[in-house]
């Protein structure tokens, strides 16, 4: 849509974006082209902008709800960290903190998730394997930047998946899966037992050795560029956490059926190989697999909470509801693994509901 059309029909957010873009390009507001983009459960809004005279030369605006201090913005902080170590993130072109705007390079619309779907239609299994290995290579590169994050005093080095953070995510699951989505209210003894299981999961994961994590490393947050490379987006929440944290969403999240376990194991082996080649501390394979299963329980419960909230509260069930039951079944499969604690109240509630 043109700036004139959105000025007439859009809300305050669109008008703020149009006014900024017109100033940045030094053109009349009527010559601004603007396309709202659907965020993925984000608190920010995204827009693709261009001049009407050059419609194919596009940029992306990330719009915050309120003004911000560029020196105290987590997205800009983590972008500087990732750029410092050569990780592929979109370039930041301009920052207008008083407008709540970050102007970025446009990486297009082809996410890794979309690419994998298209490749599956083509039966390009070799291509999918190649791209997933590239994604795991990037996880190792993120983890290799742990020391740099501390040396730069990045916000990512000052945040962690501690008991409080992991518990908050699990309580979010409890509230929105059982409450908002399922409309189920357990009695007090049953609710207390479930919460004790959730605290036990959070406590054990918080005690695991920590490394730098992206924090939301699924296929929608990896973009495929024009040369077939992967670029990382939505990295503002990076923090310290277990080495398996980013592997779980990449390999088991947002699937319509629980992932094949042999397939997952092959990529865990690849991760260990790349990690060793990068000179990172050795991780014993059985320890990795146990942590991956425990992390799968926590991360998938967190994802179920998000999907439930987006479905029942926000009204975006057409996007998210289809992932809820596969994630529930993935959690139950992980709970039932040999050597895993039983978490009987959580298991019973997931099986019953």
Secondary structure, DSSP 4 states (H G I P E B T S, - for coil): -BHHHHHHH--HHHHHHHHHHHHHHTS-GGGEEEEEE--SS-SSEEEEEEETTEEEEEEEEEE-SS---GGG-HHHHHHHHHHHTT--BPPEEEEEGGGTEEEEE---S-BHHHHHHHHHHTT-HHHHHHHHHHHHHHHHHHHHTHHHHHHTT-GGGG-B--HHHHHHHHHHHIIIIIIIIT-----HHHHHHHHHHHHHHHHHHHTS-EEEE-S--SGGGEEE-TTS-EEE---TT-EEEETTHHHHHHHHSS-SSPPPHHHHHHHHHHHHHHHHHTTPPP--HHHHHHHHHHHHHHHHHHHHHHHHHIIIII--HHHHTHHHHHHHHHHHHHHTSTTS---HHHHHHHHH-
